[in-house]
């Protein structure tokens, strides 16, 4: 295990900041699971054929060497987030401040409570790592992966400055994750798959990394509740950024406001999705539905004590009415909904 004080002091190479618990889950990109990785001075090495995957700005880069139309679209999104790392920190934010912010947010607090203690957690599309850092509480080990080095750089800087030993970060492509199958207790992708060229295929890629019986949670833009954001995108050019309710009511830092506006209204690639569509993905990938956030109206999800409790998905009519209701709730903050499932054994 990595010594947090030494890590914070910068006495270890960046690759050494990956705890053993998480290193054991990695593999070489594009290769079978037996191609595990070991630490070397200049990166991570495939123990089978000796290929070394380098550190880029101190971050292990485990990207596949591919060239396709899908990869070209992925690169466009990556370039966007290199300029607009998301979510942004509040200046030089200390870990205690991040914990206080996460604990006061009902969603992140409920998520940590549902995950519990001593779990291996994978966050696909971690951005600047704020959620990954928060979830390493309760003695959890969290691996955050993203394709954007500027975002990962902020995540690693926060980790090292605050001496956080149970979170780690790597650059990866979500369609070719350098992670062995069936390794994580919980896999989360919150607000990411809708920025990929094929959200359905991306879900199939990440779900393989969950252990049988483990939890998968995916957050997406809702097909109905995202409509007000589309309308605001046309009004902002006329009336300015304060058309957005989050900027108007909650963000005071100009740089953070600019990044929020770029992410919500100027992203080069986004898709919108429905509850029924995600339920279809679950069936295709042998995932049993557990719950949704916000919950489906008039189902047991509304009274569940735990985000990971098994609840009813309701009827098609209930799901439709629920999503129409989201026009008056989550539509104000980007229309992001999450669906939670359990991978069948």
Rosetta blueprint (number, residue, H / E / L):
1 X L
2 X L
3 X L
4 X H
5 X H
6 X H
7 X H
8 X H
9 X L
10 X L
11 X L
12 X L
13 X L
14 X H
15 X H
16 X H
17 X H
18 X L
19 X L
20 X H
21 X H
22 X H
23 X H
24 X L
25 X L
26 X E
27 X L
28 X L
29 X L
30 X L
31 X L
32 X L
33 X L
34 X L
35 X L
36 X L
37 X E
38 X E
39 X E
40 X E
41 X L
42 X L
43 X E
44 X E
45 X E
46 X E
47 X L
48 X L
49 X L
50 X L
51 X L
52 X E
53 X E
54 X E
55 X E
56 X E
57 X L
58 X L
59 X E
60 X E
61 X E
62 X L
63 X L
64 X L
65 X L
66 X L
67 X L
68 X L
69 X H
70 X H
71 X H
72 X H
73 X H
74 X H
75 X H
76 X H
77 X H
78 X H
79 X H
80 X H
81 X H
82 X H
83 X H
84 X L
85 X L
86 X L
87 X L
88 X L
89 X L
90 X L
91 X L
92 X L
93 X L
94 X L
95 X H
96 X H
97 X H
98 X H
99 X H
100 X H
101 X H
102 X H
103 X H
104 X H
105 X L
106 X H
107 X H
108 X H
109 X H
110 X H
111 X H
112 X H
113 X H
114 X H
115 X H
116 X L
117 X L
118 X L
119 X L
120 X E
121 X E
122 X E
123 X E
124 X E
125 X L
126 X L
127 X L
128 X L
129 X L
130 X H
131 X H
132 X H
133 X H
134 X H
135 X H
136 X L
137 X L
138 X L
139 X L
140 X L
141 X E
142 X E
143 X E
144 X E
145 X E
146 X E
147 X L
148 X L
149 X H
150 X H
151 X H
152 X H
153 X H
154 X H
155 X H
156 X H
157 X H
158 X H
159 X H
160 X H
161 X H
162 X L
163 X L
164 X L
165 X L
166 X L
167 X E
168 X E
169 X E
170 X E
171 X E
172 X L
173 X E
174 X L
175 X L
176 X E
177 X L
178 X L
179 X E
180 X L
181 X L
182 X L
183 X L
184 X E
185 X E
186 X E
187 X E
188 X E
189 X E
190 X E
191 X L
192 X L
193 X H
194 X H
195 X H
196 X L
197 X L
198 X L
199 X H
200 X H
201 X H
202 X H
203 X H
204 X H
205 X H
206 X H
207 X H
208 X L
209 X L
210 X E
211 X E
212 X E
213 X E
214 X E
215 X E
216 X E
217 X E
218 X E
219 X E
220 X E
221 X E
222 X E
223 X L
224 X L
225 X L
226 X L
227 X H
228 X H
229 X H
230 X H
231 X H
232 X H
233 X H
234 X H
235 X H
236 X H
237 X H
238 X H
239 X H
240 X L
241 X H
242 X H
243 X H
244 X L
245 X H
246 X H
247 X H
248 X H
249 X H
250 X L
251 X L
252 X L
253 X L
254 X H
255 X H
256 X H
257 X H
258 X H
259 X H
260 X H
261 X H
262 X H
263 X H
264 X H
265 X H
266 X L
267 X L
268 X L
269 X L
270 X L
271 X L
272 X L
273 X E
274 X L
275 X H
276 X H
277 X H
278 X H
279 X H
280 X H
281 X H
282 X H
283 X H
284 X H
285 X L
286 X L
287 X E
288 X E
289 X E
290 X E
291 X E
292 X E
293 X E
294 X L
295 X L
296 X L
297 X L
298 X L
299 X L
300 X H
301 X H
302 X H
303 X L
304 X L
305 X L
306 X L
307 X L
308 X L
309 X L
310 X L
311 X L
312 X L
313 X L
314 X L
315 X L
316 X H
317 X H
318 X H
319 X H
320 X H
321 X H
322 X H
323 X H
324 X H
325 X H
326 X H
327 X H
328 X H
329 X L
330 X H
331 X H
332 X H
333 X H
334 X L
335 X L
336 X E
337 X E
338 X E
339 X E
340 X E
341 X E
342 X E
343 X E
344 X L
345 X L
